[in-house]
């Protein structure tokens, strides 16, 4: 199963997160794992904060 097929099976916020991870893997092209994790962590934090705002 490809990532695109997997994304198609999810809904809502989870679908957005999985699509983001796929995009990050392809576009960032960061070879330093620490830098990749730092950037990914920042994006996940933004995603989480936005999802909390939507619940209020």
SULGIFEN-V594723 format. One record per residue. N is the residue number from 0. RES is the residue in one small letter. PHI is phi as a letter, one per 30 degrees, with the letter a starting at -180 (* if undefined). PSI is psi in whole degrees, 0 to 359 (* if undefined). Layout:
# SULGIFEN-V594723
[[N & RES & PHI & PSI] [N & RES & PHI & PSI]]
This chain:
# SULGIFEN-V594723
[[0 & x & * & 132] [1 & x & d & 165] [2 & x & d & 322] [3 & x & d & 319] [4 & x & d & 321] [5 & x & d & 315] [6 & x & e & 321] [7 & x & d & 337] [8 & x & d & 342] [9 & x & c & 165] [10 & x & b & 157] [11 & x & h & 226] [12 & x & d & 321] [13 & x & d & 321] [14 & x & d & 317] [15 & x & d & 318] [16 & x & d & 315] [17 & x & d & 319] [18 & x & d & 321] [19 & x & d & 316] [20 & x & d & 317] [21 & x & d & 314] [22 & x & d & 317] [23 & x & d & 319] [24 & x & d & 322] [25 & x & d & 315] [26 & x & d & 326] [27 & x & d & 320] [28 & x & h & 43] [29 & x & c & 124] [30 & x & d & 339] [31 & x & d & 113] [32 & x & e & 322] [33 & x & d & 317] [34 & x & d & 320] [35 & x & d & 314] [36 & x & d & 322] [37 & x & d & 313] [38 & x & d & 318] [39 & x & d & 316] [40 & x & e & 320] [41 & x & d & 319] [42 & x & d & 320] [43 & x & d & 321] [44 & x & d & 316] [45 & x & d & 314] [46 & x & e & 315] [47 & x & d & 315] [48 & x & d & 320] [49 & x & d & 323] [50 & x & d & 327] [51 & x & d & 321] [52 & x & d & 325] [53 & x & d & 340] [54 & x & d & 342] [55 & x & d & *]]
